[in-house]
Amino acid sequence: MHRRVILVSAIVLALGVPSAACAALYGREAAPRSISLKKANGTTVRHLSPGSRTFVIRDRASNHNFHLTGPGVDKRTGIAFVGRRKWRNLQLSSGTYRYICDVHPSTMRKSFTVG
């Protein structure tokens, strides 16, 4: 009976039961000068565990962009771009990650830690 429970548990995990490490993160920048990164529940991202993540970015202004940097990551939307981008399977390692608008780096900047 014990083996059967272990086998069923392994199958359930292999079928892709979502984990917190796989949950998408939602980035947004907009006029006049706001930038944010939130979890699906609406809370601001301040700390994450290492692992693979998907970022869904909503770029709402043609005079801003969303630029994410950190250990092994350097992704950005274009400054003139307005729309949605999905960055899948970004591998986050321990360290500090920053997201900024390249046009307004002193006023549109935030960070979070991984570890």
MDTraj code that builds the backbone (N, CA, C; nanometers):
import mdtraj as md
import numpy as np

residues = "MET HIS ARG ARG VAL ILE LEU VAL SER ALA ILE VAL LEU ALA LEU GLY VAL PRO SER ALA ALA CYS ALA ALA LEU TYR GLY ARG GLU ALA ALA PRO ARG SER ILE SER LEU LYS LYS ALA ASN GLY THR THR VAL ARG HIS LEU SER PRO GLY SER ARG THR PHE VAL ILE ARG ASP ARG ALA SER ASN HIS ASN PHE HIS LEU THR GLY PRO GLY VAL ASP LYS ARG THR GLY ILE ALA PHE VAL GLY ARG ARG LYS TRP ARG ASN LEU GLN LEU SER SER GLY THR TYR ARG TYR ILE CYS ASP VAL HIS PRO SER THR MET ARG LYS SER PHE THR VAL GLY".split()
xyz = np.array([
    [0.0817, -0.1197, 0.0000],
    [0.0000, 0.0000, 0.0000],
    [0.0859, 0.1259, 0.0000],
    [0.1941, 0.1257, 0.0774],
    [0.2833, 0.2410, 0.0861],
    [0.3438, 0.2744, -0.0512],
    [0.3821, 0.1705, -0.1262],
    [0.4392, 0.1920, -0.2599],
    [0.3368, 0.2552, -0.3537],
    [0.2126, 0.2135, -0.3400],
    [0.1069, 0.2674, -0.4248],
    [0.0888, 0.4171, -0.3992],
    [0.0918, 0.4597, -0.2731],
    [0.0788, 0.6022, -0.2382],
    [0.1949, 0.6811, -0.2975],
    [0.3157, 0.6284, -0.2861],
    [0.4332, 0.6951, -0.3425],
    [0.4202, 0.7049, -0.4943],
    [0.3771, 0.5976, -0.5586],
    [0.3620, 0.5978, -0.7039],
    [0.2573, 0.6993, -0.7490],
    [0.1443, 0.7028, -0.6827],
    [0.0384, 0.7982, -0.7180],
    [0.0887, 0.9413, -0.6975],
    [0.1592, 0.9668, -0.5887],
    [0.2142, 1.1008, -0.5633],
    [0.3117, 1.1413, -0.6732],
    [0.3965, 1.0493, -0.7144],
    [0.4935, 1.0784, -0.8197],
    [0.4242, 1.1091, -0.9522],
    [0.3186, 1.0368, -0.9829],
    [0.2439, 1.0607, -1.1067],
    [0.1769, 1.1973, -1.1040],
    [0.1167, 1.2329, -0.9925],
    [0.0510, 1.3626, -0.9805],
    [0.1525, 1.4749, -1.0010],
    [0.2691, 1.4638, -0.9400],
    [0.3726, 1.5656, -0.9569],
    [0.4225, 1.5708, -1.1013],
    [0.4387, 1.4553, -1.1638],
    [0.4874, 1.4506, -1.3018],
    [0.3872, 1.5094, -1.4000],
    [0.2598, 1.5066, -1.3669],
    [0.1575, 1.5608, -1.4560],
    [0.1512, 1.7127, -1.4528],
    [0.2337, 1.7724, -1.3717],
    [0.2436, 1.9176, -1.3775],
    [0.1542, 1.9927, -1.2832],
    [0.1363, 1.9446, -1.1640],
    [0.0635, 2.0226, -1.0655],
    [0.1411, 2.1519, -1.0453],
    [0.0789, 2.2670, -1.0655],
    [0.1528, 2.3923, -1.0586],
    [0.2135, 2.4154, -0.9216],
    [0.3337, 2.4702, -0.9226],
    [0.3990, 2.5051, -0.7970],
    [0.4177, 2.6554, -0.7917],
    [0.4479, 2.7064, -0.6747],
    [0.4694, 2.8504, -0.6590],
    [0.5860, 2.8969, -0.7445],
    [0.6871, 2.8115, -0.7630],
    [0.8041, 2.8513, -0.8412],
    [0.7705, 2.8698, -0.9887],
    [0.6615, 2.8107, -1.0357],
    [0.6252, 2.8211, -1.1765],
    [0.5228, 2.9309, -1.2033],
    [0.4691, 2.9900, -1.1003],
    [0.3649, 3.0907, -1.1178],
    [0.4184, 3.2117, -1.1922],
    [0.3356, 3.2694, -1.2765],
    [0.3760, 3.3861, -1.3550],
    [0.3854, 3.5097, -1.2666],
    [0.4722, 3.6004, -1.3092],
    [0.4870, 3.7308, -1.2463],
    [0.4445, 3.8352, -1.3481],
    [0.3850, 3.9443, -1.3020],
    [0.3252, 4.0418, -1.3918],
    [0.3920, 4.1779, -1.3757],
    [0.4633, 4.2177, -1.4808],
    [0.5294, 4.3472, -1.4818],
    [0.4452, 4.4475, -1.5582],
    [0.4550, 4.5728, -1.5176],
    [0.3767, 4.6773, -1.5838],
    [0.4503, 4.8091, -1.5719],
    [0.4489, 4.8837, -1.6785],
    [0.4939, 5.0219, -1.6744],
    [0.3927, 5.1030, -1.7513],
    [0.3741, 5.2265, -1.7033],
    [0.2718, 5.3104, -1.7645],
    [0.3025, 5.4565, -1.7358],
    [0.2341, 5.5424, -1.8103],
    [0.2466, 5.6864, -1.7882],
    [0.1706, 5.7228, -1.6616],
    [0.2027, 5.8252, -1.5881],
    [0.3137, 5.9124, -1.6229],
    [0.4491, 5.8497, -1.5906],
    [0.4673, 5.7896, -1.4736],
    [0.5952, 5.7253, -1.4419],
    [0.5766, 5.6173, -1.3360],
    [0.5130, 5.5082, -1.3739],
    [0.4958, 5.3986, -1.2785],
    [0.5517, 5.2696, -1.3370],
    [0.6100, 5.1892, -1.2491],
    [0.6626, 5.0588, -1.2878],
    [0.6371, 4.9639, -1.1714],
    [0.5963, 4.8406, -1.2022],
    [0.5649, 4.7462, -1.0950],
    [0.5889, 4.6034, -1.1418],
    [0.6041, 4.5143, -1.0442],
    [0.6132, 4.3708, -1.0685],
    [0.5342, 4.3036, -0.9573],
    [0.4312, 4.2277, -0.9963],
    [0.3414, 4.1683, -0.8973],
    [0.3210, 4.0199, -0.9224],
    [0.2804, 3.9525, -0.8159],
    [0.2401, 3.8127, -0.8245],
    [0.0947, 3.8081, -0.8710],
    [0.0452, 3.6894, -0.9023],
    [-0.0919, 3.6747, -0.9504],
    [-0.1943, 3.7249, -0.8494],
    [-0.1620, 3.7196, -0.7203],
    [-0.2564, 3.7651, -0.6180],
    [-0.2525, 3.9165, -0.5971],
    [-0.1690, 3.9879, -0.6737],
    [-0.1640, 4.1333, -0.6673],
    [-0.0602, 4.1911, -0.5732],
    [0.0120, 4.1058, -0.5007],
    [0.1145, 4.1576, -0.4096],
    [0.2425, 4.1892, -0.4866],
    [0.3111, 4.2928, -0.4423],
    [0.4363, 4.3339, -0.5052],
    [0.5442, 4.2294, -0.4777],
    [0.6239, 4.1995, -0.5806],
    [0.7337, 4.1041, -0.5661],
    [0.8479, 4.1723, -0.4913],
    [0.8865, 4.1135, -0.3770],
    [0.9990, 4.1638, -0.2983],
    [1.1068, 4.0569, -0.2815],
    [1.0642, 3.9294, -0.2756],
    [1.1575, 3.8186, -0.2575],
    [1.0979, 3.6936, -0.3224],
    [1.1829, 3.6177, -0.3919],
    [1.1412, 3.4934, -0.4555],
    [1.2421, 3.3841, -0.4260],
    [1.1996, 3.2611, -0.4403],
    [1.2901, 3.1469, -0.4332],
    [1.3551, 3.1289, -0.5697],
    [1.4763, 3.0754, -0.5757],
    [1.5390, 3.0490, -0.7054],
    [1.4549, 2.9527, -0.7879],
    [1.4633, 2.9650, -0.9190],
    [1.3921, 2.8738, -1.0073],
    [1.3496, 2.9417, -1.1354],
    [1.2808, 2.8673, -1.2182],
    [1.2343, 2.9146, -1.3471],
    [1.1023, 2.9898, -1.3312],
    [1.0911, 3.1042, -1.3944],
    [0.9701, 3.1870, -1.3857],
    [0.9297, 3.2374, -1.5232],
    [0.8017, 3.2660, -1.5356],
    [0.7484, 3.3319, -1.6541],
    [0.7089, 3.4732, -1.6142],
    [0.7498, 3.5703, -1.6953],
    [0.7172, 3.7096, -1.6732],
    [0.6220, 3.7543, -1.7838],
    [0.5118, 3.8142, -1.7456],
    [0.4171, 3.8712, -1.8409],
    [0.4261, 4.0230, -1.8226],
    [0.4717, 4.0900, -1.9263],
    [0.4969, 4.2339, -1.9172],
    [0.3927, 4.3098, -1.9989],
    [0.3301, 4.4087, -1.9367],
    [0.2374, 4.4994, -2.0060],
    [0.3053, 4.6347, -2.0150],
    [0.3426, 4.6678, -2.1344],
    [0.4106, 4.7942, -2.1618],
    [0.3042, 4.8879, -2.2164],
    [0.2681, 4.9892, -2.1399],
    [0.1531, 5.0727, -2.1746],
    [0.1875, 5.2125, -2.2235],
    [0.3152, 5.2420, -2.2408],
    [0.3514, 5.3783, -2.2824],
    [0.4658, 5.3743, -2.3830],
    [0.4554, 5.4557, -2.4854],
    [0.5573, 5.4574, -2.5910],
    [0.6804, 5.5385, -2.5531],
    [0.6823, 5.5961, -2.4352],
    [0.8010, 5.6702, -2.3921],
    [0.8668, 5.6049, -2.2695],
    [0.8321, 5.4795, -2.2399],
    [0.8911, 5.4031, -2.1302],
    [0.9222, 5.2621, -2.1801],
    [0.9980, 5.1871, -2.1003],
    [1.0149, 5.0441, -2.1255],
    [1.0304, 4.9724, -1.9934],
    [1.0295, 4.8401, -1.9981],
    [1.0474, 4.7563, -1.8796],
    [1.1751, 4.6773, -1.9031],
    [1.2774, 4.6992, -1.8205],
    [1.4075, 4.6362, -1.8357],
    [1.4405, 4.5615, -1.7070],
    [1.4516, 4.4285, -1.7177],
    [1.4805, 4.3415, -1.6035],
    [1.6239, 4.2918, -1.6137],
    [1.7025, 4.3141, -1.5074],
    [1.8400, 4.2648, -1.5033],
    [1.8668, 4.1971, -1.3697],
    [1.9601, 4.1048, -1.3717],
    [2.0025, 4.0342, -1.2521],
    [2.0940, 3.9213, -1.2936],
    [2.1353, 3.8363, -1.2009],
    [2.2266, 3.7271, -1.2345],
    [2.1746, 3.6412, -1.3504],
    [2.2397, 3.6516, -1.4653],
    [2.2034, 3.5720, -1.5827],
    [2.0824, 3.6198, -1.6596],
    [2.0251, 3.7347, -1.6248],
    [1.9037, 3.7840, -1.6908],
    [1.9242, 3.9281, -1.7362],
    [1.8885, 3.9550, -1.8615],
    [1.8888, 4.0909, -1.9168],
    [1.7832, 4.0952, -2.0269],
    [1.6603, 4.1274, -1.9878],
    [1.5468, 4.1301, -2.0817],
    [1.4819, 4.2673, -2.0768],
    [1.4344, 4.3142, -2.1930],
    [1.3692, 4.4447, -2.1967],
    [1.2682, 4.4515, -2.3100],
    [1.1711, 4.5411, -2.2910],
    [1.0818, 4.5770, -2.4004],
    [1.1436, 4.6986, -2.4682],
    [1.1017, 4.7274, -2.5892],
    [1.1509, 4.8452, -2.6593],
    [1.0862, 4.9717, -2.6050],
    [1.1571, 5.0820, -2.6160],
    [1.1034, 5.2081, -2.5646],
    [0.9771, 5.2488, -2.6403],
    [0.9762, 5.2367, -2.7700],
    [0.8582, 5.2758, -2.8484],
    [0.7481, 5.1690, -2.8460],
    [0.7807, 5.0494, -2.7984],
    [0.6843, 4.9385, -2.7978],
    [0.5719, 4.9633, -2.6976],
    [0.4500, 4.9329, -2.7401],
    [0.3340, 4.9318, -2.6514],
    [0.2643, 4.7986, -2.6751],
    [0.2425, 4.7222, -2.5687],
    [0.1775, 4.5925, -2.5834],
    [0.2175, 4.4973, -2.4730],
    [0.2088, 4.3678, -2.5039],
    [0.2323, 4.2629, -2.4052],
    [0.3449, 4.1727, -2.4530],
    [0.4334, 4.1369, -2.3621],
    [0.5406, 4.0416, -2.3890],
    [0.5371, 3.9337, -2.2821],
    [0.5692, 3.8116, -2.3220],
    [0.5784, 3.7014, -2.2265],
    [0.7196, 3.6438, -2.2363],
    [0.7909, 3.6477, -2.1254],
    [0.9250, 3.5899, -2.1175],
    [0.9132, 3.4615, -2.0377],
    [0.9265, 3.3494, -2.1058],
    [0.9073, 3.2183, -2.0425],
    [1.0394, 3.1611, -1.9916],
    [1.0285, 3.0870, -1.8834],
    [1.1393, 3.0087, -1.8296],
    [1.2660, 3.0889, -1.8033],
    [1.2513, 3.2080, -1.7470],
    [1.3697, 3.2822, -1.7047],
    [1.4211, 3.2180, -1.5768],
    [1.5452, 3.1779, -1.5785],
    [1.6051, 3.1115, -1.4633],
    [1.6568, 3.2158, -1.3653],
    [1.5953, 3.2216, -1.2480],
    [1.6364, 3.3170, -1.1460],
    [1.7268, 3.2473, -1.0447],
    [1.8450, 3.3056, -1.0248],
    [1.9432, 3.2549, -0.9291],
    [1.9485, 3.3496, -0.8105],
    [2.0161, 3.3091, -0.7060],
    [2.0290, 3.3941, -0.5878],
    [2.0953, 3.5263, -0.6233],
    [2.0391, 3.6335, -0.5720],
    [2.0943, 3.7662, -0.5962],
    [1.9855, 3.8713, -0.6009],
    [2.0231, 3.9900, -0.6456],
    [1.9301, 4.1021, -0.6573],
    [1.8979, 4.1253, -0.8037],
    [1.7700, 4.1430, -0.8309],
    [1.7215, 4.1730, -0.9655],
    [1.6605, 4.3126, -0.9635],
    [1.6834, 4.3861, -1.0712],
    [1.6310, 4.5219, -1.0814],
    [1.5439, 4.5327, -1.2063],
    [1.4391, 4.6110, -1.1955],
    [1.3599, 4.6433, -1.3140],
    [1.3440, 4.7939, -1.3171],
    [1.3733, 4.8491, -1.4351],
    [1.3765, 4.9944, -1.4520],
    [1.3184, 5.0324, -1.5867],
    [1.2938, 5.1605, -1.6022],
    [1.2676, 5.2199, -1.7330],
    [1.3996, 5.2817, -1.7757],
    [1.4516, 5.2435, -1.8908],
    [1.5804, 5.2955, -1.9369],
    [1.5768, 5.4452, -1.9647],
    [1.4600, 5.4999, -1.9922],
    [1.4470, 5.6433, -2.0196],
    [1.4484, 5.7236, -1.8889],
    [1.3932, 5.6660, -1.7831],
    [1.3814, 5.7351, -1.6537],
    [1.4396, 5.6485, -1.5416],
    [1.5673, 5.6137, -1.5474],
    [1.6234, 5.5179, -1.4510],
    [1.6308, 5.5681, -1.3075],
    [1.6286, 5.6990, -1.2862],
    [1.6373, 5.7491, -1.1490],
    [1.5018, 5.7530, -1.0793],
    [1.3927, 5.7567, -1.1558],
    [1.2598, 5.7650, -1.0944],
    [1.1750, 5.6392, -1.1140],
    [1.2047, 5.5601, -1.2158],
    [1.1287, 5.4375, -1.2419],
    [1.2226, 5.3188, -1.2233],
    [1.2402, 5.2796, -1.0971],
    [1.3312, 5.1688, -1.0662],
    [1.2862, 5.0998, -0.9383],
    [1.2925, 4.9671, -0.9423],
    [1.2601, 4.8863, -0.8243],
    [1.3459, 4.7600, -0.8298],
    [1.3433, 4.6838, -0.7216],
    [1.4236, 4.5617, -0.7176],
    [1.3570, 4.4571, -0.6290],
    [1.4059, 4.3339, -0.6424],
    [1.3643, 4.2233, -0.5563],
    [1.4831, 4.1298, -0.5415],
    [1.4770, 4.0456, -0.4387],
    [1.5850, 3.9517, -0.4160],
    [1.5375, 3.8089, -0.4416],
    [1.6338, 3.7248, -0.4757],
    [1.6096, 3.5820, -0.4957],
    [1.7098, 3.5086, -0.4078],
    [1.6609, 3.4104, -0.3369],
    [1.7529, 3.3326, -0.2526],
    [1.6836, 3.2639, -0.1397],
])
top = md.Topology()
chain = top.add_chain()
for i, resn in enumerate(residues, 1):
    res = top.add_residue(resn, chain, resSeq=i)
    for name in ("N", "CA", "C"):
        top.add_atom(name, md.element.get_by_symbol(name[0]), res)
traj = md.Trajectory(xyz[None], top)
